[in-house]
């Protein structure tokens, strides 16, 4: 093995930094062209300006449907828009 073929910790750190920068750039580009289809509870509360209890009541009485994956609840953006327009009962 020649000295020019060795990979140093510095090389790996530089590669990691470049890789993370590129991933962040790609994520930002991907998010600009399309809106999210699913929102988490905290995003819904911020959007509707409601408390956690109010969101829970919307789930319990069936006003806002949701999907639970593990311990996280997701809400369709379309359903939230319909709710805001008065279309969901």
C-alpha positions in Angstrom: 0.0 0.0 0.0 1.3 3.4 -0.9 1.0 6.5 1.3 -1.2 8.2 -1.3 -3.8 5.4 -0.8 -4.2 5.8 2.9 -7.4 7.5 4.2 -6.9 9.6 7.3 -9.4 10.7 9.9 -9.2 14.2 8.4 -10.3 12.8 5.0 -13.2 11.0 6.6 -14.3 14.2 8.5 -14.1 16.2 5.3 -16.2 13.6 3.5 -18.7 13.5 6.3 -19.1 17.3 6.2 -19.5 17.3 2.4 -22.0 14.5 2.5 -24.1 16.2 5.2 -24.1 19.5 3.3 -25.3 17.7 0.2 -28.0 15.8 2.0 -29.3 19.1 3.6 -29.3 20.7 0.2 -31.3 17.9 -1.4 -33.8 17.9 1.5 -34.4 21.6 1.1 -34.9 21.2 -2.7 -37.3 18.3 -2.2 -39.4 20.3 0.3 -39.7 23.4 -2.0 -41.5 21.7 -4.9 -44.3 20.0 -2.9 -46.2 20.5 0.3 -46.4 17.8 2.9 -49.3 15.4 2.6 -49.3 14.3 6.3 -48.7 16.4 9.4 -47.9 15.5 12.9 -49.9 16.6 15.9 -47.7 19.5 16.8 -47.8 20.8 13.2 -51.6 20.6 13.2 -51.9 22.4 16.5 -49.7 25.2 15.2 -51.6 25.5 11.9 -55.0 25.5 13.6 -53.8 27.4 16.7 -55.4 25.0 19.1 -54.4 23.2 22.3 -53.5 19.5 22.6 -56.9 19.0 24.3 -58.8 20.6 21.5 -57.0 18.4 19.0 -57.8 15.3 21.1 -61.5 16.3 21.1 -61.4 16.7 17.3 -60.1 13.1 17.1 -62.5 11.7 19.7 -65.7 13.1 18.1 -64.5 12.1 14.6 -64.2 15.6 13.2 -60.6 15.1 12.2 -59.4 11.6 11.1 -55.9 10.5 11.8 -53.5 7.6 11.3 -51.4 6.3 14.2 -48.0 4.8 13.5 -46.4 3.7 16.7 -47.0 6.5 19.1 -47.2 9.2 16.5 -50.4 10.5 15.0 -50.5 11.8 11.5 -53.3 13.9 9.9 -53.9 14.4 6.2 -53.3 17.9 5.0 -56.4 17.6 2.8 -58.6 16.8 5.8 -57.3 19.8 7.7 -58.0 22.1 4.7 -61.5 20.7 4.5 -62.0 21.3 8.2 -60.8 24.9 7.8 -63.3 25.4 4.9 -66.1 23.9 6.9 -66.3 20.8 4.8 -65.7 18.1 7.5 -68.5 17.4 9.9 
